Amino acid sequence: MDAGQPKFRRRKADRPDEIVSAALEVFAEKGFAAARLDDIARRAGVSKGAVYLYFETKEDVFRAVVDRAIAPNLDALRAILSAHPGPFPDLIRQLLGVLVGVAAGTSLGGVLKMVVGEARNFPELARIWHDELVAKALGAATEAIATAQLRGQVRAGDPRAYALQLVSPILMGVLWRETFVPVGARPFDLTDLAGQHLETFLNGILGEGVR
């Protein structure tokens, strides 16, 4: 295809994915309130009318971003949690490795910052993020930890609280990167942060004789 030809001459089946990919970038850069459908259409290389063929509102576009662009990454984490047959420490190391990879290689951080910053004015964003991502991922981690407790690999405690403790430093590192690094703060290396947190977490949670 000639470089000057618009993207909307591609197969119609490609358009929703192109729009979602563009919306992910625009939301991460501008936030929800400032993002316009015109911006998303321009980034996708389609007309604004083409966006309306697939999505009625900007909120519908956000829901599609969560479903198509972000949820598949977290589905991989849930699959690891539900299928890992080995020792619990190996499971947690693999889990955090994948989480850091997703945080570093996608626009997840920018969209997370948007949801946190704009949830008061747009509570539906927080509800979608919680119901489609957070609740499912946290639930899978909670179940994996509870199973490890039954096997004697993890000491007694609220497995849901343990699950939150596991991911919170990584999420805080992502929010730090998105919020403070652009204004001059010293960044944290997410891989190093995850490694140090992992050993601290495992030392506190593992049962006697489990390593």
QUILIN-V850762 format. One record per backbone hydrogen bond with DSSP energy under -0.5 kcal/mol. CO is the residue of the C=O (numbers start at 1). NH is the residue of the N-H. E is the energy in kcal/mol with one decimal. If there is no record, write none. Layout:
BEGIN
<<CO NH E> <CO NH E>>
END
This chain:
BEGIN
<<2 5 -1.8> <6 9 -1.4> <7 10 -2.4> <11 14 -1.9> <11 15 -0.6> <12 15 -1.1> <12 16 -0.5> <14 18 -2.0> <15 19 -2.7> <16 20 -2.6> <17 21 -2.5> <18 22 -2.1> <19 23 -2.7> <20 24 -2.4> <21 25 -1.5> <22 26 -2.5> <23 27 -3.1> <24 28 -1.9> <25 29 -1.9> <26 30 -3.2> <26 31 -0.5> <27 31 -2.0> <31 35 -1.0> <36 40 -2.0> <37 41 -2.9> <38 42 -2.6> <39 43 -2.4> <40 44 -2.2> <41 45 -1.1> <41 46 -2.5> <45 8 -0.9> <47 51 -1.3> <48 52 -1.7> <49 53 -0.8> <50 53 -0.5> <50 54 -0.6> <51 54 -1.4> <51 55 -2.3> <57 61 -1.5> <58 62 -2.2> <59 63 -2.4> <60 64 -2.0> <61 65 -2.1> <62 66 -2.3> <63 67 -2.6> <64 68 -3.1> <64 69 -0.6> <65 69 -1.9> <65 70 -1.3> <66 70 -0.6> <66 71 -3.1> <70 73 -1.0> <70 74 -1.4> <71 75 -2.5> <72 76 -1.2> <73 77 -0.9> <74 78 -2.2> <75 79 -2.2> <76 80 -1.9> <77 81 -2.2> <78 82 -2.0> <79 83 -1.6> <80 84 -1.7> <87 91 -1.7> <88 92 -2.3> <89 93 -2.3> <90 94 -2.3> <91 95 -2.6> <92 96 -2.6> <93 97 -1.8> <94 98 -2.1> <95 99 -2.4> <96 100 -2.5> <97 101 -1.8> <98 102 -2.4> <99 103 -2.5> <100 104 -2.4> <101 105 -2.1> <102 106 -1.0> <107 111 -1.8> <108 112 -2.8> <109 113 -2.5> <110 114 -1.7> <111 115 -2.5> <112 116 -2.5> <113 117 -2.7> <114 118 -2.1> <115 119 -0.9> <118 122 -2.5> <122 125 -1.6> <122 126 -0.8> <123 127 -2.2> <124 128 -2.5> <125 129 -2.6> <126 130 -2.8> <127 131 -3.1> <128 132 -2.6> <129 133 -1.5> <129 134 -2.1> <130 135 -3.3> <133 137 -2.7> <134 138 -3.1> <135 139 -2.0> <136 140 -2.1> <137 141 -2.2> <138 142 -2.6> <139 143 -2.3> <140 144 -2.1> <141 145 -2.3> <142 146 -2.6> <143 147 -2.3> <144 148 -2.0> <145 149 -2.1> <146 150 -1.8> <147 151 -1.3> <148 153 -2.5> <148 154 -0.9> <149 152 -1.4> <153 207 -2.4> <157 159 -0.6> <158 162 -2.3> <159 163 -2.2> <160 164 -1.9> <161 165 -2.5> <162 166 -2.1> <163 167 -1.5> <164 168 -2.0> <165 169 -0.6> <167 171 -2.2> <168 172 -2.7> <169 173 -2.2> <170 174 -2.1> <171 175 -2.5> <172 176 -2.4> <173 177 -2.1> <174 178 -2.2> <175 179 -2.3> <176 180 -2.2> <176 181 -1.7> <180 183 -1.1> <180 185 -2.2> <181 184 -2.0> <188 190 -0.7> <189 193 -2.9> <190 194 -2.6> <191 195 -2.2> <192 196 -2.4> <193 197 -2.5> <194 198 -2.6> <195 199 -1.7> <196 200 -1.8> <197 201 -3.1> <198 202 -2.9> <199 203 -2.1> <200 204 -1.2> <201 205 -1.8> <202 206 -2.2> <205 155 -2.8> <207 210 -1.8> <209 211 -0.5>>
END
